[in-house]
Amino acid sequence: MSSGRQVEQMEMDTLFGDYPLDRAFDEMREADGAVRPHYRALAETLARLPHDELQRRKQSADLSFLTQGITFTVYGRDEGTERIFPYDLLPRLITASEWDQIERGLTQRITALNLFLRDVYSDAKILSDRIIPRELVYSCKHYRRQMRGLTVPRNVYIAVVGSDLLRLNTGEFVVLEDNLRVPSGVSYMLTNRRVMKRTFPILFNSYGVRPIEHYPQVLLATLRSLAPEGRPEPNIVLLTPGVFNSAYFEHTYLARQMGIDLVEGRDLVTHDNIVYMRTTDGLKRVDVIYRRVDDDFSDPLIFRADSSLGCAGLFNAYRAGNVTVSNAFGTGLADDKALYAYVPRIIRYYLNEDPILNNVETYLLNDEKERRHVLANLDKLVVKAVGESGGYGMLIGPQSTVAQREEFARRIEANPRNYIAQPTLDFSRAPCLIGNHLEPRHVDLRPYVLFGDKVNIVPGGLTRVALEKGSLVVNSSQGGGSKDTWILE
Amino acid sequence: MLSRVADSLYWMSRYLERAENTVRQLDVTLSLMLDISGTSAEVRWQRLMASLGRPPSMEWDGDLESMARKLIFDGTNRASVTYCVNGARENARQVREEISSEQWARLNRLFHQIHSPNAQAQFSNSINDALASVVDGIHLFKGVSDTTMIHGQGWQFIRLGRYLERAYATATLLEVYQPALFHPAEREHSGYQYLELVGLLRCCTSFEAYCQVYTADLAPDRILEFLLLNRDFPHAVRYTADGIRHAIESIQRTGGRRPPEELTSVVGRLHAMLGFTTIGEILAGDTGAFLHSIREQCMKIHELIYGHYVDYSIHSALAV
């Protein structure tokens, strides 16, 4: 018995090699190096596989991504540069009790944020009660005054959400940001799972992983539940900016999985406040639009006049209640990075509950005292522009140069409302296959929340990985990759 | 189905058909050049270009291999095979949700194959193998299209694109070859004349099919009859005209709108013209003009389809 355990220990030693552990939470190993109980079976499987077998499976998975055309487009290079979404072969495991807390926490958070949007765009009680400073809302570039006094179907503003969670060194999950406009990445969650089932079939089976494959069906049901009154057989479409958008693969994937038409702005016309699409059979009425186009580009008559990605007259048809657009316009207000700091207060105000999932500590830079503190400690903090996403417009203090810090200090002084600062987080790391051995890399977690009749979260999400050693940026546009996420029964 | 999607499927299919046609004609031209006949490389190249519709920036520079390489790999030239494969893939990419995963994977593989550095190396080693592997890729795509896609409107637009492109290309090819078929150069040895005729048939992958119908007794009027009027051979113009008519009828059946009179009558006329004319009548009249009118009718059909299914005015659609 004991000799068997010794052999096992040796296998583990070769597997991990000089795998470093430090202050950051390691998803697989305890502080003393022991493998966490729920990672045990994975570690044993890996230890038993010959090295070249892992490589072989990795190559076969990569090839499968390439021939399926599962790629994304990188901006700021030649237009239309396609790349495979980098993919790590080892799954990230989350226990049932951890997931239970995440699920309850997100349900609470999304419910509150939806109530907040409804309130701000109608009576704005939360502003009169001085819970949130008025100027913070009205100065937000995602606030849409056109939405004032408008009733949206079932009062659902945010039907599709992808919040980003991190795990701190205490092991606690916190929310880094709520993506309430057009969150992406869910197709990678689904395709990763398909590839993983092929790569580790026996392991997958032995773990008892909760399924996620029904996501498109739940999304379709969510959209259908939001159809305008009196349209029992709604025509639901997915509106994409087109083939040059970085998430175009995802748009086509979801449309196909749901069996709905993928439309571009040029396919749509409005007439008498009704939206139609151009078909080979003439014009066909559209009832629900799952839009993957930002507010700004949705309707040149209301928003940016220089955009041709949307459809002229769409907003008026929406106002008239003849078409549902999901997510609603103006939802970006609630994921403004400065308003983020107020989310715990928003939860307490509307639900009278304490937040189940905490925020990351955030400094607001239009507060004189906090700004001075931040400017003095730029080398330790992360500074983000409030309206940006995808890891663009960000300063990571410890990894920045003096010139970059000076540049950001100038920008902050010029427009403090436009920036927030957060401590540099030592968020958790998970083992990844780098070359032919394991190395820890920083990971986050983006579960996908759907909100129609009720809040619905498929048990899983996209674990994004900062594949570069020591990097803290997980965005796919900045060299990040992904892992399949297994929620255990 | 969305008009834009129909348009993309149609063009995806046309581009692939065009790529296949170009590869086949290049292959035949190159293999004819192996035999030392009186016809110079330049003359053959000019004929190839004429039957491909005289694309710009393809002037003969004296180096056959570099010309052939350009015709395959130069993605900036609209006549090149790479350009056509790019076009097909770009169109497919915009309708990813309409085509099957197998179709997409197949087309994607063809795309990566022609763009890989290996393709250039293979071309230097064996031009024939390189050309054959491109044609294989296209054939596989067509097979997968027929077996994995719903045979609804989208599939019919794919067929429409394929047959229209093929009818046009075959008519162009015959128009270019036709004068020489009946008036061979006097000094031409009969062996070379035979190879020329085989070459013409092979341009339409029809040598074996022809032999089954007429035996290997190659005669210009029979070849013309076979490539124009055969009812059962998929590369014969009459067969493709049947295909065009059938596709349009199917599209009309699955949709609610009747196609305009003009479209029905142009398609019907082309179909009747090829169905009820004998080769004797064609040869007795102006053969060139006959072939030319096939091409013009194809262009007219394209315009009418476009105006009715894709680029119609909103007012006309609302009026219905």
Interface residues (C-beta under 8 A of the other chain):
Chain A: L66 T67 Q68 G69 G242 V243 Y248 F249 T252 Y253 A255 R256 D261 L262 V263 E264 R266 D267 V269 H271 M277 R278 T279 T280 D281 G282 L283
Chain B: M1 L2 S3 R4 V5 A6 E90 R93 Q94 V95 R96 E97 S101 W104 A105 N108 R109 H112 Q153 F157 I251 G255 G256 R257 Y309 V310 Y312 I314 A317 L318 V320
